[in-house]
Amino acid sequence: MAAHLKKRVYEEFSKVVQQQPHEEVPAKKLRLTKPSKSAALHIDLCKATNPTDALQYLLSFARKPVEAESVEGVVRILLEHYYKEVDNSVRLKIASLLGLLSKTPGFSPDCIVDDVISTLNNDKSNQVLAQLLDTLLVIGTQLPENTAVTQRLIEVACKHLNSTYFGVRNKCLQLLGCLGTVDKPLTKESEAGTSVAPLRDVQSLISDYFSDQDPRVRTASIKAMLQLHERGMKLQQTAYSQACKLLNDDYEQVRSAAVQMVWVLSQLYPESIVPIPSSNEEIRLIDDSFGKICHMVSDGSWMVRVQAAKLLGSMQQVSPHFLEQTLDKKLMSDLRRKRTAHERAKELYASGEFSSGRKWADDAPKEKVDTSGVNLIDSGACGAFVHGLEDEMYEVRIAAVEALCSLAQSSPSFAEKCLDFLVDMFNDEIEEVRLQSIHALRQISTHITLREDQLDTVLAVLEDSSRDIREALHELLCYTNVSTKECIQLALLELLKNLTKYPTDRNSVWKCLKFLGARHPTLVLPSVPELLSTHPYFDTPEPDMDDPAYIAVLVLVFNAAKSCPTMPALFSDHTFRHYAYLRDSLSHLVPHLRLPGRKQTAVLGSELSEVGSGSLESAQQFLQESLARVSTLQNLDSPGAQDLLDFTIRDLQRLGELQTELAGSADFCATYLHCQLLLMKALQEKLWNMAVPLCLKQNAMASTAAQQILEETYKLEFLYSGLETRQVATIHNVRLQAKALQLILTARTKRGVEPLIGLCEKFLQEVESFQRLFMTELPHFQDSFVEKLLELMPRLVACKPLDLVKILQTTLRQSRFIHLKLPEQIHRASATIIEPTGESDNPLRFTSGLVVALDIDATLEHIQDPQTTVKVQVLYPDGQSHIIHPKPGDFRTPGPGRVRLITQVYLSHSAWTEPCQIEVRLLLAYSSSSSKLAAPKPAWNESTEGLPTSESSVEGTINLSKPVKVFIMPKPARR
């Protein structure tokens, strides 16, 4: 019995032992972790046998990224090694790494402040101390809201200001400038560290170092004061006298910083009164500082001269007396002019008195002028711009021209006085200086009228070989006033010479003469018979209309005739015919004229002019009424909707042609409505109620419409500027409708579910992307296609592909029409190719296999970042297409919103039997990833695997210009 019982107990125990591991021991879980950066660094530093190895390990570690959660551990390892290290270079590198780690995003460096300050108090190396102070500066800038840490860092800076090493003092001053406040007084410990000095503010403490023995410290003290100003703290006027003394410092960097300091104080206290050192008089601080900065235009350092000249242009409040002195080199003393020896001799000659030579000094000046007692303000301001414009460094001359332009824009009297000086700069040896002086004169052209001698100097620049210079001068002449009819004749003669010498300037010269005639109709009137070669009694031969010079004369005369009703009476019969021809062919250069006795030929032009020149307000009202009329459509299958959209699109396109100010908005609305019209036609009832084999043609038409809608939406997004988030969201809504239509058509025409799975997943990802990008705009999309999709999103994610397609089809047909709300101004990007014109029948001949250069000249308008987005496409007759990326230097900016592209395209092809035409056009490259509303990219240390690939990768091109056809003829190579 006992043996049997023992056997049963053993069996039960063995069962429990066999079952227990399966019940209590859980399965092991694997967790992948990144290797610890601090442990790896600790191992590397422990392996270092000498300072060189340790420094090498630290340098290699600095190149690797560190996560925010690992920074504190790495810092502890670095500090632990810092305390053990004896070599200064290694400790210096560790201190530098502490500063770099403090900038790590997501890491708060307040936990290492105590350790850095502790090491700072115990270290003896000046270089290491300076680096530790730089680390504290980084920490302080990372914690601007922590006042306790900021106050503590300021106290540390004050403590180390007495260091004998200039680097430590520099860092302390920099720390005070970046973190100090003017409302809290500071205590500065004495050198013994026991007694405490009286309370002082940051500015007085920094200003003590204006007179430091080291020029680098003096520079750092001025920059610290300027840093306080940049942080919004008002500087004290007491620093002005100290800054003025530093203008005479021996070191360039000190004088440069002092000039900036004097300018800042002049802007803060312009009306304050300061004494003149050489007399008992007083003067405004802005005038005094202006004279001192003028004096710095003659500094020995060209960099200081450039800085001083630039700052003069922003001192708009200076008195006219000092402003005009900058253009006069005559010596001044106590506000009285000292006559030159030549003037005194002339006066003696006029009075009949001469020096006999018998009496000592009988021809000496009546008043003694002590050169050391001459007023520094007057002598400094005298001829400052003259010196700047005659400087040996072209950078100084450019700065002086820019400053003259800025001051002349706010003072018409000063603009007239500086006119001669700016015109003289047209003859400078450096092209950049000439170009800048032309631009400067263009900006002040409203205040001046050119005399004949000045115009002669200006027109001499038309001989310049630089195209940029000539076109800038044409732009200047467009807005310049001249005084006599001889000036008009002189300008016309020189422009015609320019046209003969440089035929490629044709359009620029014509435009120049258009504005020149419109601005001076009364001066053109006396010269009309001579210009048109008419005679009161005899018939003169009819000029050739193919002559660009004759067209230039007609452009001048016709634009002058617009404001001079008596001028058409001087025209001959062929002039009226030529006017009608030019009015049609060059309507942008020839205005509409009310010609007597020519009613029949002018009726159409008059009507267009009256419509086109209507008030902008009425045109805007018409645009809004058109959009409001379309917004009455409830959904896309409303009866009569197609006709309404057709009429509205036609009206908007016509409005854009007549009212150039609203061309962008009208074209944008017309394109948007065209997308809705295409979508409406694709969703016709008969297409979806028939079997697929019976409507193959309709399916193809719907597929083409969907693709066209996609292309139009990319045009809407990237071809127009000035759009707001709401308009971009509306465009994306239409794009989602087009992609849903493509998905439905794919499901109808292809068999099987496999092709639909990937397309459905991609479509749902794009819907989620829309919700993420335009969350704030969703309230404006009630009952729209995208809102219904977002409501059905849980169901769409869970359903099968065919069910999803059915839901999309129903939702697409029931979605509401979205009313388009326009922003204030929309501009359409456009380009016009000026050269080549495509009119020549003479082919460009070149040997096959080699290249020939084709000059491209085009104007671009309202294009953002043209250097990266504008491309040139060359299409050959055999279908080959080449896309060329112009160089950034090929783009010029003649005015706001306008860009000029002047480049060369190299053509090459195999031999042809006869000449053929190639097509050249400009393209606008776009990428959805470059959109302002694109989703933010993940951090550099995060993996991008597993993220959905949305439409952000879509790239393409849009036609910017009309194609121009050019004849070329590749010849076979000679054997």
Protein Blocks (a to p, Z undefined) as FASTA:
>chain_A
ZZmmmmmmmmmmmmmmmmmmmmmmccdddddddddfklmmmmmmmmpmbfklmmmmmmmm
mmpccdfklmmmmmmmmmmmmmmpmblklmmmmmmmmmmmmmpghiafklmmmmmmmmmm
mpmbfklmmmmmmmmmmmmmmmmmlmmlmmmmmmmmmmmmmpcbfklmmmmmmmmmmmmc
fkbccddddfkomaccddddfklmmmmmmmgfblklmmmmmmmmmmmmmnopacdfklmm
mmmmmmmpcbfklmmmmmmmmmmmmmmmmmbccddfkbcbdcdfklmmmmmmmmmmmpfb
lklmmmmmmmmmmmmkbcfklmmmmmpcbdceehiacddfklmmmmmmmnopacehlagh
klgcfbdcdfklpcfklmmmgoklmmmmmpfblklmmmmmmmmmmmmmmomklmmmmmmm
mmmmmmpfbfklmmmmmmmmmmmmmmpccdfklmmmmmmmmmpmbfklmmmmmmmmmmcc
cfbfklmmmmmmmmmmmmmmmmmlmmmmmmmmmmmmmmmmmlmmmmmmmmnopafkbccd
dddfklmklmmmmmmmmmmmmmmmklmmmpcfklmmmmmmmmmmmmmlmccdddehilmm
mmmmmmmmmmmmmcfklmmmmmmmmmmmmmmpmblmbghklmmmmmmmmmmmmmmmmmmm
lmmmmmmmmmmmmmmmmmmmmmgfklmmpcfklmmmmmmmmmmmmmmmmmmmmmmmmmpg
hiafklmmmmmmmmmmmmmmmmmmmmmmpgcjklmmmmmmmmmmmmmmmmmmmmmmmmmm
ghiaklmmmmmmmmmmmmcfklmmmmmmmmmmmpccddddddfbdcddddddfbdghlac
bdcdddehiacddddddddehiahkllmpccddddfkopacdddddfklpccfbghiacd
dddddddddddfbdcdddddddddddfklpmkbccdddfkbcfehiacdfklpccdddfb
dcdddddddddddZZ
